Amino acid sequence: MQVNILEAKTNLSNLIRLIETGKEETIIIARYGKPVVKMVVYKDAPVSRRIGVAKGKLQSPVDIDKYNDEVAALFGGME
């Protein structure tokens, strides 16, 4: 993806987010249509993703489904 300097200044946060999430591997910033800067993810940067951010950090009880029937009954039953 290539953007001009004004677009990069206006949308810097969004461009960084594209790189962080892996939607874009490289973003080129151009002046007068000529590439001058290449944005890439920093190799040691932590990956920020909203979905799955707590994966492996939480544990659910073994009997988590123990009261499913009672809860369903409270909401009109399972039909």
HUBELQUI-V954982 format. One record per pair of residues at least 6 apart in sequence whose ideal C-beta (glycine too) atoms are under 7 Angstrom apart, sorted by the first residue. I is the first residue (numbers start at 0). J is the second residue. D is the distance in Angstrom with one decimal. If there is no record, write none. Layout:
BEGIN
<<I,J,D> <I,J,D>>
END
This chain:
BEGIN
<<0,23,5.2> <0,26,5.1> <1,27,4.3> <1,29,5.5> <1,34,6.8> <2,14,7.0> <2,26,6.6> <2,28,6.0> <3,29,5.5> <4,28,6.1> <4,30,5.6> <7,14,6.3> <7,28,4.7> <14,26,5.4> <14,38,6.6> <17,23,4.2> <17,26,6.8> <18,26,6.3> <18,38,5.9> <18,39,6.9> <18,40,5.1> <19,40,6.6> <19,46,6.8> <19,47,5.3> <20,48,6.3> <24,39,7.0> <25,37,6.1> <25,38,6.8> <25,39,5.5> <26,38,4.2> <27,34,4.7> <27,37,5.7> <28,35,6.2> <28,36,4.1> <28,38,6.8> <29,35,6.3> <71,77,4.5>>
END
